[in-house]
Amino acid sequence: MHNLGHTRSVNRRDHLLHTPDTFVRAPLPGMQGGAAIVHVSPAAGAAFTEYTAELDPGGKLGPTSAQRFVYVLSGVVDLATDTSFQSLSVGGYAYIPADLAHTVTAQAATRLAVIEKIYQPLAGVASPHLLVGTEADAAPTALMGDPDLQVRSLLPDQPAFDFAVNTMTYQPGASLSRVEIHVMEHGLLMLEGGGIYRLGDAWYPVTAGDFIWMAPFCPQWFGALGKQPAKYLIYKDWNRHPLG
């Protein structure tokens, strides 16, 4: 049915809400047997790129010279380098350092959240190495002591890493304890459930499948609604001085 120009998607100076009804799919250079939904990139003002890759069986991500983080939303992929081979299923993830030659190949129809960012070296600190894990193995922590809001850190809190990726799970009715305004920017993919997100001075209903970009200093707050937990995957730049 024609939607007569209506959408929940919004693009503002300091935030973007990207909803599935507006997704456009296209292959990226080097991608085989699949397509990407680019949610945000430097073209929109972000310092990173995030996209959902949809791969057919045997499909592959294209190469990148940037550091890359992949999280399996559905299906199974094989991650291969010159010295290692790992299979990742739902909830599995990998951090792949810049310039590490690798392939990511789908065993079956697969969806991946992919984050790519130019690495910012830190004087006196060695660059991070390949890291592979599963979300289930990351210990949950109660945010601000609230047992109804659990955070799982998927990357180590170490100076070598210039960004962080977490999952956050809210029980129905749980919310952030305050509106946050900070220098970090975010890329957020709703995985389960839904709720209300405040971005700037606007309030948006959000649900699984939606993507949100928050620029530095964008006022932000989330509260979970409905009868099931709300969960999202969230990126933020981290461990670097604001002057670069």
C-alpha positions, 0 to 999 in steps of 0.5 A: 500500500502506498504510504502517501509520503508518511514515515517515522524516519526523521533527519535533523541536525543532531540526530537521525531516526532511520526506520525500515520503511525507508531503507534502500539496499545497494551493494558496496564495493567488493560485496558479493551476493548481498546488499547493504542498508547504510544507516549513517556515514560521514556524508551525514556528519558522522565520524563512522559508518554503520550499515546492515549487511544482508548476505545470501548463502555464500555472500561476502562483505567487501574489503575495508582498510578501516577497523571493522566491527560485525555483530550477527543479527541472524544466520551464520558467517565464517570469519577468516584471516591468514592465521585464523578461522571462526564461525559466528552465529546470532549474537556473535561478534568480531572486532577486526583491526584496520588493514587486517586482511580478512573475509566474512562469508555467509553460510546461510542467509545472514544479516550483520550489523557492521560498524567501520571507523578510521582508527585513531592511534594513541601515542604509546599504546599498541593498536588492538588485535583481532577479537572474537566473542559472543554477547552471551559471554559478556557479563551484564552490569546494572547501569547506575545500579538499576537491575532493570537496565543491564549493559553488556560491554562487547569490547574491552575498556582499554585505551587501545580501542577508540570506540565501544560497542554495548548491548543495553536491555531494559525491562518493561517500564525501565528508563535512563535515569536522566537526559544525557548530553555528552561529547560522544556520538552514538549509532544505535540499532534496536534489536528487540521490543520498543519504547520512546526515545527523546532526541533533541527536543523531539520524542519518537516511538521506536521499535525493533529494526529502527536505527538512530544516530545521535551527534555529539551533545544531542540531548537523549533519553530512552524509556521502554514500553510494552510487555517485553524487554527492549534491547539495542546495540549501541556504538560510541567513540571512546578513549580519545581526547576531543581535540583528536 
